[in-house]
Amino acid sequence: MPTPPHARPHRPWAVAVLAWLLLLEMAALLLLAFLNLGQPVALAFLALAVLALAAALGFARLRRGGWVNAVLVQGGGLLTALWLYFGPRPMFAYPMMLVGILMVLYLHQADVQSAFRQAPGPEQGPP
């Protein structure tokens, strides 16, 4: 039975936890951007922080774009961590990799996936 347009889809607890984790990750990325001010990596951290905020808002509102943004944040974070690992190798590169891997696994959890399959997406135009 289809849900009425005004009804909100069910939000599993994992989605709410991920929204808070994304906000925490955004704060950590902002801190890393501040600590690395003047280096090229600070811009990457700042861009990832903005994307993490967009993902957290998407998770809070249960929008399909939120999940895509969250995966992009994790991919960008892992790519940045690898760049740092093969370059100057700061100690925070290791926790970045660990957090990124765990978040990707969490994002691919079955109840998170099903919540975003049911979430409203962009409006479809006429055929």
C-alpha positions as CSV (number, residue, x, y, z in Angstrom):
1,M,0.0,0.0,0.0
2,P,1.6,3.3,-1.0
3,T,2.2,5.9,1.7
4,P,0.4,9.2,1.5
5,P,2.6,12.2,0.3
6,H,2.4,13.9,3.7
7,A,3.5,10.8,5.7
8,R,7.1,10.6,6.7
9,P,9.1,7.4,5.9
10,H,10.2,5.4,8.9
11,R,13.7,6.5,10.1
12,P,15.7,3.6,11.6
13,W,17.9,4.3,14.6
14,A,21.0,3.7,12.5
15,V,20.1,6.6,10.3
16,A,19.8,8.9,13.3
17,V,23.1,7.7,14.6
18,L,24.8,8.3,11.3
19,A,23.4,11.8,11.2
20,W,25.1,12.5,14.5
21,L,28.3,10.8,13.5
22,L,28.4,12.9,10.3
23,L,28.0,16.1,12.5
24,L,30.9,14.8,14.7
25,E,33.0,14.1,11.6
26,M,32.2,17.6,10.3
27,A,33.5,19.1,13.5
28,A,36.7,17.0,13.3
29,L,37.3,18.0,9.7
30,L,36.9,21.7,10.6
31,L,39.4,21.2,13.4
32,L,41.8,19.5,11.0
33,A,41.3,22.4,8.6
34,F,42.1,24.9,11.3
35,L,45.2,23.0,12.5
36,N,46.5,22.6,9.0
37,L,45.8,26.2,8.0
38,G,48.1,27.5,5.2
39,Q,48.6,24.0,3.8
40,P,46.8,22.7,0.7
41,V,45.2,19.9,2.7
42,A,43.2,22.5,4.7
43,L,41.1,23.3,1.7
44,A,40.3,19.6,1.3
45,F,39.3,19.3,4.9
46,L,37.1,22.4,4.6
47,A,35.4,21.1,1.5
48,L,34.8,17.7,3.2
49,A,33.4,19.5,6.3
50,V,30.8,21.3,4.2
51,L,29.9,18.1,2.4
52,A,29.6,16.3,5.7
53,L,27.1,19.1,6.9
54,A,25.1,18.6,3.8
55,A,25.1,14.8,4.3
56,A,24.0,15.2,8.0
57,L,21.1,17.4,7.0
58,G,20.2,14.9,4.3
59,F,20.2,12.2,6.9
60,A,18.1,14.3,9.3
61,R,15.5,15.0,6.6
62,L,15.9,11.4,5.2
63,R,16.6,12.6,1.6
64,R,18.3,10.3,-0.9
65,G,21.0,12.9,-1.6
66,G,22.1,12.6,2.0
67,W,23.3,9.1,1.6
68,V,25.2,10.0,-1.6
69,N,26.8,13.0,0.1
70,A,27.8,10.8,3.1
71,V,29.5,8.3,0.7
72,L,31.3,11.1,-1.0
73,V,32.6,12.4,2.3
74,Q,33.9,9.0,3.2
75,G,35.5,8.5,-0.2
76,G,37.1,12.0,-0.1
77,G,38.3,11.5,3.4
78,L,39.9,8.1,2.5
79,L,41.5,9.6,-0.6
80,T,42.9,12.5,1.5
81,A,44.1,10.1,4.2
82,L,45.9,8.0,1.5
83,W,47.4,11.2,0.0
84,L,48.7,12.1,3.5
85,Y,49.9,8.6,4.2
86,F,52.1,8.5,1.1
87,G,53.2,12.1,1.6
88,P,54.0,13.8,5.0
89,R,52.4,10.9,6.9
90,P,50.9,12.7,9.9
91,M,49.6,10.6,12.8
92,F,45.9,11.6,12.2
93,A,46.0,9.8,8.8
94,Y,45.6,6.5,10.5
95,P,42.4,7.3,12.5
96,M,41.0,9.0,9.3
97,M,41.4,5.7,7.4
98,L,39.8,3.7,10.2
99,V,36.9,6.1,10.6
100,G,36.3,6.2,6.9
101,I,36.2,2.4,6.5
102,L,33.9,2.0,9.5
103,M,31.5,4.7,8.2
104,V,31.4,3.1,4.8
105,L,30.5,-0.2,6.4
106,Y,27.9,1.5,8.5
107,L,26.4,3.3,5.5
108,H,26.0,0.0,3.7
109,Q,24.0,-1.5,6.5
110,A,20.7,-3.1,5.3
111,D,18.3,-0.9,7.4
112,V,20.1,2.3,6.2
113,Q,19.9,1.2,2.6
114,S,16.2,0.4,2.9
115,A,15.4,3.7,4.5
116,F,17.0,5.6,1.7
117,R,15.3,3.4,-1.0
118,Q,12.0,4.6,0.4
119,A,13.1,8.2,0.9
120,P,11.8,10.8,-1.4
121,G,14.0,11.8,-4.3
122,P,14.0,14.4,-7.0
123,E,10.7,15.0,-8.6
124,Q,10.1,13.1,-11.8
125,G,9.1,15.0,-14.9
126,P,6.4,14.0,-17.2
127,P,7.3,11.1,-19.5
